[in-house]
Amino acid sequence: RSTFPAYGAVSSSSSSLHAPPPPVLLEMYCGCGAHTVPLAKSAILTEIVAVELDGRLVDACRDNCRRNDCLQDHDDDGNDNDRVGDGNGLECSVVQSHDRTSVRVFKGDAGEWAAKTLRIRKRCRDEKAGQSPSSSSSKNTVDEYNDFDILLVDPPRDGLSSTVCGMALEGTFAHVVYVSCGRRALLRDLTMLCSAVGGFDVEDIAVIDLFPGTDAVETLVHLKRRDAR
């Protein structure tokens, strides 16, 4: 698939964020790590958080990272001791690399992740306004779900849910890199992301004919937050 154009778009996003440290990337629908591994090995990011629903692909992504020296080895007895849960059905593996971008792989649904992100942001706004008591655990949760600069999505043909689009708009993302195999869904999602107040503009686009002789194309779109210019 379009791994190298995606790498270029993320690299462009990273270089436009001038202030150190390098940006943090949230990758949704990470699959087996086709984008995750090249980006981790590039060392242009501070951290990658990768989310995938299919357990087989989560295992494949971890294995792919391990084989490419991006994933800390598990214990020899096979115990997955670095796996933790957030109590809401989202299972994660905390991953640390020695000389490359740190990767954390979560098993979870993109829509559920986005919904939780939006709930956390609302709670934090309420706490800031003095409507509810704050807590140290709340700050940790905010960092876990909201402290991202770039969003990379490679969804199925049906595209993004309205919840994921809402998370992109409400979140801290300065850039969105959208890899699409469904052009109708892409048009719908871009309309939502670009028409909203405080939304995004299309910075660059690439169309790749991966399936000659068919009407299927792979599209890569780099979106940039309007107030990030």
Secondary structure by P-SEA (a helix, b strand, c coil): caaaaaaaaaaaaaaaccccccbbbbbccccccaaaaaaaaaccccbbbbbbccaaaaaaaaaaaaaacccccccccccccccccccccbbbbbcccccccbbbbbbccaaaaaaaaaaaaaaaaaaaaccccccaaaaaaaaacccccbbbbbcccccccaaaaaaaaaccccbbbbbcccaaaaaaaaaaaccccccccccbbbbbcccccccbbbbbbbbbbcccc
